Every structure is written in structure tokens, then in C-alpha cells.
Amino acid sequence: MKVLVVGDGGREHALAWRLEGEGVDVLVAPGNGGTPNGVAVRSTDIDGLAALAERERVDLTIVGPEAPLAAGLADVFWSRGLQVFGPTRATARLEWSKAWTKEFLGRHAIPTARAEVVDSEAGTWRALERIGLPVAVKADGLAAGKGVFVCATIADVDAALDRLFRRRSLGSAADHVLVEELLEGPELSVLAFTDGERFAVMPPVRDYKRLLDGDRGPNTGGMGGQTRPAYATPGLLDWVAQRVLEPTLAGMVAEGHPYRGVLYAGLMLTGDGPRVLEFNCRFGDPECQLILPLLSTSLCEICHAAASGGLQPADVKWKQQRTYGVVLASPGYPDSPRVGGAIDGLDRVPSDVEVFHAGTRRDAAGRLVTAGGRVLSVVGFERDRVYAGADAIQFEGKQYRRDIGVEAEMLASAARTAP
């Protein structure tokens, strides 16, 4: 089978890595400095991607990032008789419009935070009077993980409004804005493969969004994570399946838009129970890099079955282990990453640790250099081995968190030493 993976990040490298390991013939468009068989077609060039799939006689296309889904890639591919794993534009609205999704959650009684949708500074201040501080101020549209502002003070709100409305730094993504009550508790990402009716839940992930240790600093696209955090109990996952995933898929069917692909629920585990923070309509990044090493079943077969409406959840099997992942970021990330620095030390990474490329490229001399904010994801089954790998890799201004998985490692150690 020949599979086209669309995208250029760490998620897409992980997808290609997994598929190659299954003996699949893989193309990646456009790919990065670490992905195999890269083809210079942008992930938002829908017609170019469709022509590539036709020319190369691709059997299945797996879409990594959200932008091509929001642009209708799946719709175009299906109209041309090309099989694709990923939702249509109408179903991907769960990600590309936070305002629409908030209303959808209300229509289907799916637990979420109280919020108001506004389209101006004045509207934001009026909503704030009703909701009260602290709040999360969120751009309605796609913002590459940079559209959420946690505001504890009036000054925080003003700073968010400066970026959203005055400077328009997120462009049309902030034509509408959500002012949402700020929920407290641990976060959890629960992803599932689905064919629109049936679904298979993946191992849960804790994603570390803040730049600095101790969850300090600005929000980022994700600085790493761990699978199966201790608080993600079987009972909790059953609750999420019954109260979030099932009604979401049923609601999409009822509204005429059956959902096929990966459904990603971002949750806050509050004192009043789990609440949906957001949906993503594809594999997360860095969640994908953490989840795929645990998969025992063929990824290609799962995606093909889900795309064709024949997913068998009982056939999807997982290793009963935990993974850890650390993202190495460029200096200046997330606001102004500085790129072009040479990357060294990949040959010194422990053999039981995987390194997935994200913001990398090859320069004119063939050297591997940084090319984005998040440069590499270092992933493995043992936390100390992952950090040994992260320490071995060198590039100028490298920054990464040192506390990923600390809680899980402490709990595991306590279990090993318990009488």
C-alpha cells in the first residue's frame, strides 16, 4: 500500500516512521529535514496534493495538520475518488470554530465551561463583567496553538485584547473571540480513532503547554508530555467515552456531518468533573509522537478501516506501558524563534529513544539546521533515557523543560519500593 502523509511537523514524522515500520510505501508532503520521501507540495495546496495522490497512485492519504482539513482537503479528495483519513471541512468545524463548537456542546449537553462569544473590545469587557476574573480569552479560529490567553488580571485581559483586536496579530482567527470562565485542575488529552459511529480510544496524554518548568511562562504549541498520567483512571476514561466522545459523534451524525478520522478531546479535570476545553480534528502534536510507539495494531489498517467506515474497535491493541516526550525548542520560541542553527549530537542519542523532527531542514551544504520554533521531539519509554537523549542533542539556544513526567516517575518509583 502507498500512503501520503500531509504536513511538515513532528506529528507527520511520527506517522511516517510508524508507517515505514509496517512496510508501507510512504510519501510526505512537504515533510521536513528528518522525514522520508519528502515532496515539495505545501500542506495547504489542496489541488496540488490531490494531483500528487493521483499521479503517485496513492491508496490512502493521512492528514496531519488542521489547516488543510479546515480548507476542505477531505472534501476535494473524496470528490476525486481518493481515500483520505481525516474529517471534511464541515466536521472539522469542531476545531476551526471555537464559537460554533461551544454552541454544539450546549446543544448536545456535553460538559464545558461557561463562555460568551464577542467580536470587539467593548464586547469583551461587557462579557468580563458577567463572567468575572479569571478568564481564558480565546481566538475563535485556527491560531497554531497561540490563540489562548489566560487572564488573571485586568492587565492580562488588556494585553490579550491588544494582540487580538488592536494589533490583529492572529488576523481573521480573531474576528470572533470567546471569553470563557477559567477552569482549574489537571489537563488531559483523550484521542480516538473513529469511522463516524464506532471509536477506539487511544492512551490518554498529559500535554505540557507552558514553556517553562512548573507550568510557568507563555503558552506554546506543547513542550512535551507523557502518556497514561496517574489521574487518568479507567473509570475516568469510561466517563469521557460516554459523556464526551459518544454524544459528540452522535451529535455530528444527527446534524448531518458524520465524523471520520481522529477526534481529540482536550479536557480540564475540575472539582465538578471533566469539562471540554477544545476539540482537535486530527492527531495532536506532541501527542502523536507519544501515542504511536504504544500501538500494537497496524496504523495503516486502522486508518484505512476508519476512512472506509469499517473500524473494529476491539481489534485496536496497545502496549501497556507509558511514554515520555520532551520537545527541544529554538531560542525565542514561542513568540520570535531564531532559526538556522546547526543541529549536532543525534548520533549520541540512546538507541532506545526516538527523535522526531519538526522544525528542521537541510541547508545548501546538507547540514541539518533548525527551521522552526519546535525543533525536535525526543520520545521513549523511560524518562531518564529520554532526557539523556535531549541532553545529547545540541543547537544554539536550545530550550526545553526539565520537569516532564516527574509526577509519573515519582509514582512509579513509589510503587516499585512499596512493601
C-alpha positions in Angstrom: 0.0 0.0 0.0 1.2 3.6 -0.7 0.3 6.3 1.8 0.6 10.0 1.5 1.2 11.9 4.8 0.3 15.6 4.7 2.3 18.0 6.9 5.8 19.0 7.9 5.9 18.7 11.7 6.9 16.2 14.4 3.5 14.5 14.2 4.0 13.8 10.5 7.5 12.4 11.1 6.0 10.1 13.7 3.2 9.0 11.3 5.8 8.3 8.5 8.1 6.5 11.0 5.3 4.2 12.1 4.0 3.5 8.6 7.5 2.7 7.3 8.0 0.3 10.2 4.9 -1.5 8.9 6.4 -1.9 5.4 4.2 0.8 3.9 5.4 2.9 0.9 5.3 6.4 2.3 5.4 9.9 0.8 5.4 13.1 3.0 4.3 16.5 1.7 6.1 18.7 2.2 8.0 16.9 5.1 11.0 18.3 7.0 14.7 17.6 7.5 14.0 14.2 9.0 11.0 12.8 7.1 11.5 10.2 4.3 10.5 10.7 0.7 9.5 14.4 1.0 7.6 16.0 -1.9 7.7 19.8 -2.2 3.9 20.4 -2.1 2.6 22.7 0.6 0.1 21.2 3.0 -2.5 23.8 2.1 -2.1 23.3 -1.7 -5.2 21.1 -1.9 -5.2 20.8 -5.7 -1.5 20.1 -5.7 -1.9 17.4 -3.1 -4.8 15.8 -5.0 -2.8 15.8 -8.2 0.2 14.2 -6.3 -2.0 11.5 -4.9 -3.4 10.7 -8.4 0.0 10.8 -10.1 1.6 8.5 -7.5 -1.5 6.3 -7.3 -1.7 6.8 -3.5 -4.1 4.3 -1.8 -4.7 6.4 1.4 -3.9 10.0 2.5 -3.4 10.8 6.2 -3.8 14.4 7.0 -1.6 15.7 9.9 -2.3 19.4 10.5 -5.6 21.3 10.9 -5.3 23.9 8.2 -5.8 21.6 5.2 -8.8 20.0 6.9 -10.3 23.4 7.5 -9.6 24.3 3.9 -11.6 21.2 2.7 -8.9 18.8 1.7 -11.0 15.7 2.6 -14.0 17.1 0.5 -11.8 17.6 -2.6 -10.1 14.2 -2.2 -13.4 12.3 -1.8 -14.9 14.1 -4.8 -11.9 12.9 -6.9 -12.2 9.3 -5.7 -9.2 9.5 -3.3 -9.4 7.8 0.1 -8.5 10.1 3.0 -8.2 9.7 6.7 -9.4 13.0 8.1 -12.8 14.8 8.5 -14.5 17.0 6.0 -14.5 20.8 6.3 -18.0 20.7 7.9 -17.0 18.2 10.5 -13.6 19.8 11.1 -15.5 22.9 12.3 -15.2 21.3 15.7 -11.6 22.7 15.6 -11.7 25.6 13.3 -14.5 27.5 15.1 -14.4 27.6 18.8 -17.6 29.6 18.8 -19.5 27.0 16.8 -18.2 24.2 18.9 -19.3 25.9 22.1 -22.8 26.1 20.8 -22.6 22.5 19.6 -21.6 21.4 23.1 -24.6 23.2 24.5 -27.0 21.6 22.1 -25.8 18.1 23.0 -25.4 18.6 26.8 -21.6 17.9 26.7 -19.9 19.4 29.8 -17.9 22.5 29.1 -17.0 25.9 30.6 -19.4 28.9 30.6 -18.5 31.3 27.8 -19.6 34.2 25.7 -18.7 35.0 22.1 -17.7 38.6 21.3 -16.4 40.5 18.3 -14.9 43.7 19.8 -13.0 45.1 22.8 -16.2 46.6 24.1 -18.0 43.2 23.9 -15.1 41.6 25.7 -15.3 44.0 28.7 -19.1 43.5 28.9 -18.7 39.7 28.9 -16.0 40.0 31.6 -18.4 41.9 33.8 -20.8 39.0 33.7 -18.3 36.1 33.9 -15.7 37.7 36.2 -11.9 37.1 36.5 -10.1 34.9 35.9 -10.9 34.0 32.3 -9.5 32.4 29.2 -9.7 34.6 26.2 -9.7 32.5 23.0 -9.5 33.4 19.3 -12.4 31.6 17.5 -10.3 30.4 14.6 -7.1 28.5 14.0 -4.1 30.0 15.6 -1.4 27.3 15.6 -1.7 26.8 19.4 -1.2 30.5 20.1 -4.8 31.7 20.4 -5.5 31.2 24.1 -4.7 33.8 26.7 -5.1 33.0 30.4 -6.1 36.2 32.2 -6.0 36.6 35.9 -5.9 40.4 36.0 -7.3 43.4 34.0 -3.8 44.0 32.7 -3.8 40.4 31.3 -7.1 41.0 29.5 -5.8 44.3 28.1 -2.7 42.6 26.8 -4.8 39.9 25.2 -7.0 42.4 23.5 -4.0 44.3 22.2 -2.9 41.2 20.3 -6.4 40.1 19.2 -8.1 43.3 18.3 -5.6 46.2 18.1 -2.6 44.7 16.5 -4.6 41.8 14.9 -1.6 39.5 15.3 -3.8 36.5 14.7 -5.6 38.0 11.8 -9.1 36.7 10.9 -8.8 33.9 13.5 -9.8 36.6 16.0 -12.8 38.0 14.1 -14.7 36.4 16.9 -13.4 35.7 20.4 -14.5 33.6 23.3 -14.5 34.9 26.9 -14.6 31.8 29.0 -14.6 31.1 32.7 -11.2 29.8 33.7 -11.3 26.2 34.8 -8.9 24.7 37.3 -7.4 21.2 37.5 -5.1 18.9 35.6 -5.5 18.7 31.8 -5.9 15.6 29.8 -5.9 14.8 26.1 -8.1 11.9 25.0 -7.9 10.9 21.4 -9.9 8.3 19.5 -9.9 6.7 16.0 -13.5 6.8 14.6 -15.4 5.9 11.5 -18.3 8.1 12.4 -20.1 5.6 14.6 -17.6 3.4 16.3 -14.5 4.6 18.0 -11.3 3.3 19.6 -9.8 5.3 22.4 -6.1 5.9 22.5 -3.9 6.0 25.6 -4.5 9.3 27.4 -1.8 12.0 27.3 -0.8 14.9 29.6 0.5 17.7 27.3 2.7 20.3 28.9 1.7 23.6 27.2 3.7 26.2 29.2 7.3 27.0 28.1 9.0 26.7 31.5 9.2 24.2 34.4 6.5 24.3 36.9 3.9 25.4 34.2 5.3 28.9 34.1 5.8 31.2 31.1 3.8 31.6 27.9 1.5 29.0 26.4 3.1 27.1 23.5 2.1 24.5 21.0 3.3 21.9 23.5 6.7 21.3 25.2 6.3 17.6 25.6 4.1 15.2 27.5 3.6 11.7 29.0 1.0 9.0 28.3 -1.2 7.5 31.0 -0.8 10.0 33.8 -1.8 8.6 37.1 -5.1 10.5 37.3 -6.3 9.1 34.0 -8.1 6.1 35.6 -10.1 3.5 33.7 -13.2 5.0 35.3 -12.4 8.5 34.1 -11.7 7.2 30.6 -15.1 5.4 30.6 -16.8 8.6 31.7 -15.1 10.6 28.9 -16.1 8.0 26.3 -19.8 8.0 27.5 -20.2 11.7 28.2 -17.9 13.3 25.6 -16.9 11.1 22.7 -20.2 9.2 22.2 -22.5 12.3 22.3 -20.1 14.3 20.1 -20.1 11.6 17.3 -23.9 11.1 17.7 -24.4 14.8 17.6 -22.4 15.2 14.4 -24.4 12.4 12.8 -27.7 14.0 13.9 -26.6 17.3 12.4 -25.8 15.7 9.1 -22.0 15.6 9.3 -20.7 12.1 10.3 -17.1 12.4 11.6 -14.3 10.2 10.4 -10.7 10.4 11.4 -9.1 11.3 14.8 -11.3 13.0 17.3 -9.2 14.7 20.0 -10.9 16.0 23.2 -8.9 18.4 25.3 -10.2 18.2 28.8 -9.9 20.0 32.2 -10.5 17.8 35.2 -12.3 20.2 37.5 -13.6 19.6 41.0 -17.1 19.4 39.4 -16.0 16.8 36.9 -14.3 16.8 33.4 -15.0 19.7 31.1 -14.2 20.0 27.4 -11.7 22.8 26.7 -11.5 22.2 23.0 -11.7 19.6 20.2 -9.0 19.0 17.7 -9.8 17.1 14.5 -6.5 15.3 13.9 -3.6 13.8 15.9 -2.1 16.2 18.4 1.5 17.4 18.3 3.3 16.2 20.5 0.6 13.7 21.5 1.0 11.7 18.3 4.7 11.1 18.9 3.9 9.8 22.4 1.0 7.6 21.3 2.2 5.8 18.2 5.1 3.9 20.0 2.4 2.2 22.1 0.3 1.0 19.2 0.4 -2.8 18.7 -2.0 -2.9 15.7 -1.2 -1.7 12.2 -1.7 2.1 11.9 -2.3 1.8 8.2 -5.0 -0.8 8.7 -6.8 1.3 11.4 -6.8 4.4 9.3 -8.0 2.6 6.2 -10.8 0.9 8.1 -11.9 4.2 9.7 -11.8 6.1 6.4 -13.9 3.4 4.7 -16.4 3.1 7.6 -15.4 -0.3 8.9 -13.4 0.4 12.1 -13.5 -2.6 14.6 -12.5 -1.0 18.0 -11.8 -4.4 19.6 -9.1 -5.0 17.0 -7.1 -1.9 18.1 -4.5 -3.0 20.6 -2.0 -1.1 22.8 1.2 -1.8 24.8 0.6 -1.4 28.5 3.5 1.0 29.0 4.0 4.7 29.5 5.9 7.0 27.2 7.6 10.3 27.8 8.4 13.1 25.3 10.4 16.2 25.5 10.3 19.0 22.9 13.5 20.9 22.1 12.7 24.4 21.0 14.6 27.2 19.3 15.7 30.3 21.2 12.9 33.0 21.2 10.1 30.4 21.0 7.2 30.8 21.1 7.0 34.5 20.1 10.1 35.0 17.9 12.0 31.8 17.3 15.5 32.3 15.9 16.3 29.6 13.3 19.2 28.4 11.1 21.4 26.9 13.9 23.3 23.7 13.1 22.0 20.6 14.9 24.5 18.1 16.3 24.5 15.1 18.6 21.7 13.0 17.0 24.2 10.1 16.7 24.7 10.2 20.5 21.0 9.7 21.4 20.4 6.3 23.2 19.3 3.6 20.8 16.0 3.0 22.7 15.0 6.6 22.2 13.3 8.0 19.1 13.8 11.6 17.8 11.1 13.0 15.7 11.9 16.1 13.5 9.6 19.1 13.4 11.3 22.4 12.7 14.3 21.1 10.8 15.7 21.3 7.2 18.8 20.6 5.3 20.8 23.7 4.2 22.7 24.1 0.9 25.7 22.2 2.4 23.4 19.3 3.5 23.7 20.2 7.2 20.7 19.7 9.4 19.6 23.1 10.8 16.8 24.5 12.9 13.8 25.8 10.8 11.0 26.4 13.3 10.0 27.0 16.9 9.7 23.4 18.0 12.7 21.7 16.5 12.7 18.0 17.7 10.6 15.7 19.9 12.6 13.2 21.9 10.5 10.2 23.0 11.0 6.9 24.9 9.7 4.5 27.5 12.0 5.6 30.3 12.2 9.2 31.4 15.9 9.2 32.2 16.7 7.8 28.8 14.6 10.5 27.1 16.5 13.2 29.0 19.8 11.6 28.1 18.8 12.0 24.5 17.6 15.6 25.0 21.0 16.4 26.6 23.0 14.8 23.8 21.4 16.9 21.1 22.9 20.4 20.7 22.0 23.6 18.8 22.5 27.2 19.8 19.9 28.5 22.3 18.2 25.1 22.8 15.5 25.3 25.4 13.4 22.6 26.9 11.5 21.7 30.1 13.2 19.5 32.7 10.1 18.5 34.7 8.1 16.5 32.2 6.9 13.2 33.7 8.3 14.0 37.2 5.0 13.1 38.8 4.6 9.9 36.9 8.2 8.8 37.6 7.8 9.5 41.4 4.6 7.4 41.5 6.2 4.6 39.6 9.2 4.6 41.9 6.9 4.5 45.0 5.1 1.5 43.5 8.4 -0.3 42.9 9.6 0.2 46.5 6.3 -0.4 48.2 6.2 -3.5 50.6 
